[in-house]
């Protein structure tokens, strides 16, 4: 009888991938949603803004699409690169390509009209300013006679 290794986390990862596929299948851009990779993302909240950093090495800024619609921030793109090595006796060509697609629900405090993005050294930085807080207003009650 063969011994099988039980890996519960692999089942959880498989379930998460299936859920992402089913959610993305409802999207009109489902051809993009079958991404080959997903960049690692860090999100930081400061007093006046949210900062999102995504690791996207090898992706040109012109191949990145960032847009916001109905409170959802979408980041997608594609990377293509080719490395050739020729030495005495052998030749090697490696091609790397793939698309990515990430979506983030923005809180109500986010100002979707003022989002900015820049890419430097393979890291995409998206700044999402917060709206100015609505300050409470005291309303005086006037006594009528």
Residue pairs with C-beta under 8 A, 6 or more apart in sequence:
21 33
21 34
24 30
24 33
24 34
24 101
25 33
27 33
29 76
29 101
32 76
32 99
32 101
33 101
35 76
35 98
35 99
35 100
35 101
36 97
36 98
36 99
36 100
37 98
37 100
38 100
38 101
38 102
39 54
39 55
39 56
39 75
39 100
39 102
39 124
40 54
40 55
41 52
41 53
41 54
41 55
41 102
42 52
42 53
43 50
43 51
43 52
43 53
43 104
44 50
44 51
44 52
44 53
45 51
47 130
48 129
48 130
49 127
49 128
49 129
49 130
50 106
50 110
50 127
50 128
50 130
51 125
51 126
51 127
51 128
52 73
52 104
52 124
52 125
52 126
52 128
53 123
53 124
53 125
54 75
54 102
54 123
54 124
54 126
55 122
55 123
56 64
56 77
56 79
56 100
56 119
56 122
56 123
56 124
57 79
57 122
58 79
58 81
58 96
58 122
59 77
59 78
59 79
59 119
59 122
59 124
60 79
61 119
63 77
63 78
63 79
63 80
64 75
64 76
64 77
64 117
64 119
64 124
65 74
65 75
65 76
65 77
66 73
66 74
66 75
66 115
66 117
66 124
66 126
67 73
67 74
68 74
68 106
68 112
68 115
71 105
71 106
71 108
71 110
71 112
72 103
72 104
72 105
72 106
73 103
73 104
73 105
73 106
73 115
73 126
73 128
74 101
74 102
74 103
74 104
75 100
75 101
75 102
75 103
75 104
75 124
75 126
76 99
76 100
76 101
76 102
77 99
77 100
78 97
78 98
78 99
78 100
79 96
79 97
79 98
79 99
79 100
80 95
80 96
80 97
81 95
81 96
81 97
82 93
82 94
82 95
82 96
83 93
83 94
83 95
83 96
84 91
84 92
84 93
85 91
85 92
85 93
86 92
106 112
106 128
109 130
109 131
109 133
110 128
110 129
110 130
110 131
111 128
111 129
111 130
111 131
112 128
114 129
115 126
115 127
115 128
115 129
116 126
116 127
117 124
117 125
117 126
117 127
118 124
118 125
119 125
